[in-house]
Amino acid sequence: MTCFLKKCITAILFVCISVFYLTDISRARLFVLPGIFYTDEFGLVGSLAVIMQTQNRARFESRLEYFGSDEGQVLFNVFVPRETIEWSFEGRYQISGKEVFSPWHASNHDKLGEDVQYWADFWGRCDFLKGNGLFYGLQASYKRFAFKGDPEWNEAVGYNPVLASIYTEGEEIAGSFRVGLERRDNRYNTHRGTHVLWQTDLGYAYSEGNRDELIRTQIDIRKYLPLTAEKTTLALNLRGGVIHSDVPYFSQFKIGGSLSMRGYPLDRYYGNAFFLLRTEFRQILQTDIPLPLKFLWKDNPGFENYTFSTGFVLFSELGDIWRDDEGWWGFRQNVGVGLRAIFPPDVVASIDVATPLDSDYIAIYLDLRQSF
């Protein structure tokens, strides 16, 4: 068994044991999905996903993904709601290739090189509910970045300080203050409602013997407009942020990939300020489709007669990101289409295909969540 798999299995066992003390597992709804799929960001991926949700909305998610060549990731998320407070914890450990692209030609997506990145990211937060959807909260986070260090690539990168800065090793420690509004009907598969979040991160980024002060502000506004009673939704998302100090690459904002701008390589653009507007037209085509193997639950009165739904999305995203030394990268926009399957408990299986308007690059993404 590889070193990566040992670390992943150990982490999953730790989280699984811990979650038994946080939720009522005896009444939880369980979703398990093993499989093999392809995604533009990591190629062919072997995956195992486990999602549990209790009747009081407590939720546990864990995913183990293997990319091959002793690369992959393990991640988990725990959400524990109470009457006046909500706890959330998330962690990720990833070993994967970190690609670098031209910092001068924004429409060129041919990679200049690649090194193996070791990435750890953990955070915990506590949100205090004040009624009418208003909340404020605190968050603590830790990130760690390291690289395998291919000698030939390091030698080539060393001649260019812009490229070398992308492979900076270090860690980030931050505390955050959050305030916002949560009025979505379902945070995992929203049909109507509003979500607003303003967050300021204060901390330090440590790299190559330096300690840089981190002051980072972000805003995230989401609006979901039902166009029909249940099946059609127009989803809008406006995000932006600014960093008020000089920080290393790993603490900067990134655009590109499934969670920001689909159709562009992962973290293609980076800088100290950004804006991003995302629009999706979501249509449910078929509901109440019987789940395969539903006979496994027919004798258990604690489970519902599960069904799932299918649909599609049309989307476009646009934005830009600012570099202090070079200015704006230039306005970027994409278009795309996707398929959706919604399973209990509020699990959205997604397949998206996207392309930038300024190139013929095409990317495919598979995930177990809505894009926002």
Secondary structure by P-SEA (a helix, b strand, c coil): ccaaaaaaaaaaaaaaaaaccccccccbbbbbbbbcccccccccccbbbbbbbccccbbbbbbbbbcccccccccbbbbbbcccbbbbbbbbbbbbbbbbccccccccccccbbbbbbbbbbbcbbbbbcccccccccccbbbbbbbcccaaaaaaacccaaaaaaacccccccccccccccccccccccccbbbbbbbbbbbbbbcccbbbbbbbbbbbbbbbbbcccccbbbbbbbbccccccccccccbbbbbcccccccccccccccccbbbbbbbbccccccccccccccccccccccccbbbbbbccccccccbbbbccccccccccccccbbbbbcccbbbbbbbbbbbccccbbbbbbbccccc
